[in-house]
Amino acid sequence: MSFNRTIPLIPRLLTLVGNSLTVIGCVGLMLASGGLVRAELFAFGISSGIRVIASVAIAGCLLSAIGYGIIESFDN
């Protein structure tokens, strides 16, 4: 395995994990706001459940942005 071939694996993994977390977080927010899932189940410490679910979606967006940024820098 060459070095140039393994570098694109990391950004692809970041985008895959980021997009997956974003979808999971958005579905969780829709279920919690629709009343199908109690948001209090995800409460941690002094943070409300909605905040914890939303932070999963935000973390996914950040990971996707990092992965896409790295991919774009390799293309240049």
Buried (B, 14 or more C-beta within 10 A) or exposed (E): EEEEEEEEEEBEEBBEBBBEBBEBBBEBBEBBEEEEBEBEEBBEEEEEBBBBBBBBBBBBBBBBEBBBEBBEEEEE
